[in-house]
Amino acid sequence: MRNLILLGTLAVVLAACGVDGEPTPPEPQPEPGITITGTAQIGMANSN
């Protein structure tokens, strides 16, 4: 009985291989780090 259970488990695992098609590589990830964008100004503003 134990051999039958092991054989059934093996059959299920092997049947599940490749079910979703050919493997595809993952999407390229951006380089890790911090990116800061924008502008900065120093001074006084005239609000007429």
VMD Tcl script that builds the backbone (N, CA, C; Angstrom):
set m [mol new atoms 144]
animate dup $m
set s [atomselect $m all]
$s set {name element resname resid chain x y z} {
  {N N MET 1 A 0.831 -1.193 0.000}
  {CA C MET 1 A 0.000 0.000 0.000}
  {C C MET 1 A 0.874 1.255 0.000}
  {N N ARG 2 A 1.967 1.198 0.780}
  {CA C ARG 2 A 2.859 2.365 0.857}
  {C C ARG 2 A 3.468 2.680 -0.504}
  {N N ASN 3 A 3.851 1.634 -1.241}
  {CA C ASN 3 A 4.432 1.838 -2.573}
  {C C ASN 3 A 3.419 2.453 -3.539}
  {N N LEU 4 A 2.173 2.063 -3.399}
  {CA C LEU 4 A 1.124 2.614 -4.260}
  {C C LEU 4 A 0.925 4.102 -3.996}
  {N N ILE 5 A 0.972 4.499 -2.733}
  {CA C ILE 5 A 0.835 5.915 -2.381}
  {C C ILE 5 A 2.026 6.700 -2.912}
  {N N LEU 6 A 3.229 6.168 -2.756}
  {CA C LEU 6 A 4.418 6.855 -3.273}
  {C C LEU 6 A 4.370 6.968 -4.790}
  {N N LEU 7 A 3.930 5.916 -5.459}
  {CA C LEU 7 A 3.830 5.943 -6.923}
  {C C LEU 7 A 2.790 6.959 -7.373}
  {N N GLY 8 A 1.670 7.032 -6.674}
  {CA C GLY 8 A 0.633 8.009 -7.012}
  {C C GLY 8 A 1.109 9.430 -6.798}
  {N N THR 9 A 1.829 9.672 -5.707}
  {CA C THR 9 A 2.376 11.002 -5.435}
  {C C THR 9 A 3.379 11.404 -6.499}
  {N N LEU 10 A 4.229 10.473 -6.880}
  {CA C LEU 10 A 5.217 10.751 -7.924}
  {C C LEU 10 A 4.529 11.059 -9.252}
  {N N ALA 11 A 3.474 10.335 -9.575}
  {CA C ALA 11 A 2.751 10.572 -10.830}
  {C C ALA 11 A 2.125 11.960 -10.844}
  {N N VAL 12 A 1.573 12.398 -9.722}
  {CA C VAL 12 A 0.950 13.725 -9.641}
  {C C VAL 12 A 2.006 14.810 -9.792}
  {N N VAL 13 A 3.158 14.645 -9.133}
  {CA C VAL 13 A 4.219 15.648 -9.209}
  {C C VAL 13 A 4.756 15.740 -10.631}
  {N N LEU 14 A 4.978 14.601 -11.272}
  {CA C LEU 14 A 5.497 14.619 -12.641}
  {C C LEU 14 A 4.462 15.143 -13.628}
  {N N ALA 15 A 3.199 14.913 -13.389}
  {CA C ALA 15 A 2.154 15.416 -14.275}
  {C C ALA 15 A 2.035 16.928 -14.181}
  {N N ALA 16 A 2.383 17.500 -13.028}
  {CA C ALA 16 A 2.272 18.947 -12.842}
  {C C ALA 16 A 3.430 19.703 -13.480}
  {N N CYS 17 A 4.505 19.026 -13.831}
  {CA C CYS 17 A 5.663 19.701 -14.444}
  {C C CYS 17 A 5.286 20.219 -15.830}
  {N N GLY 18 A 5.481 21.483 -16.061}
  {CA C GLY 18 A 5.235 22.066 -17.376}
  {C C GLY 18 A 3.781 22.304 -17.692}
  {N N VAL 19 A 2.904 22.296 -16.719}
  {CA C VAL 19 A 1.481 22.494 -16.973}
  {C C VAL 19 A 1.219 23.877 -17.538}
  {N N ASP 20 A 1.940 24.885 -17.073}
  {CA C ASP 20 A 1.686 26.261 -17.494}
  {C C ASP 20 A 2.520 26.669 -18.703}
  {N N GLY 21 A 3.151 25.753 -19.388}
  {CA C GLY 21 A 3.902 26.057 -20.605}
  {C C GLY 21 A 5.395 26.150 -20.346}
  {N N GLU 22 A 6.100 26.637 -21.351}
  {CA C GLU 22 A 7.551 26.769 -21.267}
  {C C GLU 22 A 7.921 27.819 -20.228}
  {N N PRO 23 A 9.033 27.611 -19.539}
  {CA C PRO 23 A 9.462 28.620 -18.565}
  {C C PRO 23 A 9.918 29.897 -19.258}
  {N N THR 24 A 9.657 31.024 -18.618}
  {CA C THR 24 A 10.074 32.310 -19.166}
  {C C THR 24 A 10.958 33.012 -18.147}
  {N N PRO 25 A 11.945 33.769 -18.618}
  {CA C PRO 25 A 12.817 34.473 -17.670}
  {C C PRO 25 A 12.052 35.608 -16.980}
  {N N PRO 26 A 12.454 35.970 -15.780}
  {CA C PRO 26 A 11.767 37.057 -15.073}
  {C C PRO 26 A 12.040 38.402 -15.735}
  {N N GLU 27 A 11.159 39.351 -15.476}
  {CA C GLU 27 A 11.329 40.707 -15.997}
  {C C GLU 27 A 12.573 41.337 -15.378}
  {N N PRO 28 A 13.304 42.136 -16.156}
  {CA C PRO 28 A 14.492 42.797 -15.573}
  {C C PRO 28 A 14.089 43.780 -14.479}
  {N N GLN 29 A 14.811 43.749 -13.397}
  {CA C GLN 29 A 14.534 44.614 -12.255}
  {C C GLN 29 A 15.456 45.833 -12.308}
  {N N PRO 30 A 14.983 46.990 -11.858}
  {CA C PRO 30 A 15.869 48.162 -11.823}
  {C C PRO 30 A 16.989 47.955 -10.807}
  {N N GLU 31 A 18.090 48.639 -11.032}
  {CA C GLU 31 A 19.218 48.556 -10.111}
  {C C GLU 31 A 18.800 49.060 -8.734}
  {N N PRO 32 A 19.204 48.379 -7.683}
  {CA C PRO 32 A 18.841 48.846 -6.349}
  {C C PRO 32 A 19.547 50.165 -6.012}
  {N N GLY 33 A 18.912 50.983 -5.242}
  {CA C GLY 33 A 19.492 52.262 -4.853}
  {C C GLY 33 A 18.410 53.304 -4.694}
  {N N ILE 34 A 18.839 54.528 -4.480}
  {CA C ILE 34 A 17.911 55.632 -4.270}
  {C C ILE 34 A 18.038 56.595 -5.444}
  {N N THR 35 A 16.909 56.986 -5.983}
  {CA C THR 35 A 16.878 57.966 -7.067}
  {C C THR 35 A 16.054 59.156 -6.594}
  {N N ILE 36 A 16.630 60.343 -6.688}
  {CA C ILE 36 A 15.940 61.563 -6.292}
  {C C ILE 36 A 15.849 62.465 -7.515}
  {N N THR 37 A 14.652 62.911 -7.825}
  {CA C THR 37 A 14.456 63.818 -8.957}
  {C C THR 37 A 13.648 65.018 -8.481}
  {N N GLY 38 A 13.766 66.119 -9.203}
  {CA C GLY 38 A 13.013 67.327 -8.872}
  {C C GLY 38 A 13.904 68.543 -8.896}
  {N N THR 39 A 13.369 69.657 -8.398}
  {CA C THR 39 A 14.130 70.898 -8.368}
  {C C THR 39 A 14.073 71.479 -6.962}
  {N N ALA 40 A 15.049 72.284 -6.665}
  {CA C ALA 40 A 15.093 72.973 -5.374}
  {C C ALA 40 A 15.553 74.401 -5.616}
  {N N GLN 41 A 14.965 75.347 -4.899}
  {CA C GLN 41 A 15.342 76.754 -5.023}
  {C C GLN 41 A 15.498 77.352 -3.631}
  {N N ILE 42 A 16.453 78.244 -3.527}
  {CA C ILE 42 A 16.695 78.937 -2.256}
  {C C ILE 42 A 16.591 80.428 -2.527}
  {N N GLY 43 A 15.901 81.117 -1.665}
  {CA C GLY 43 A 15.783 82.564 -1.835}
  {C C GLY 43 A 14.410 83.040 -1.390}
  {N N MET 44 A 14.136 84.280 -1.719}
  {CA C MET 44 A 12.869 84.877 -1.334}
  {C C MET 44 A 12.021 85.049 -2.584}
  {N N ALA 45 A 10.740 84.830 -2.439}
  {CA C ALA 45 A 9.822 84.966 -3.557}
  {C C ALA 45 A 9.065 86.280 -3.427}
  {N N ASN 46 A 8.828 86.935 -4.550}
  {CA C ASN 46 A 8.089 88.190 -4.582}
  {C C ASN 46 A 6.655 87.853 -5.024}
  {N N SER 47 A 5.691 88.091 -4.159}
  {CA C SER 47 A 4.305 87.766 -4.483}
  {C C SER 47 A 3.518 89.057 -4.675}
  {N N ASN 48 A 3.698 89.740 -5.796}
  {CA C ASN 48 A 2.959 90.987 -6.102}
  {C C ASN 48 A 1.608 90.684 -6.621}
}
mol reanalyze $m
mol bondsrecalc $m
mol representation Tube
mol addrep $m
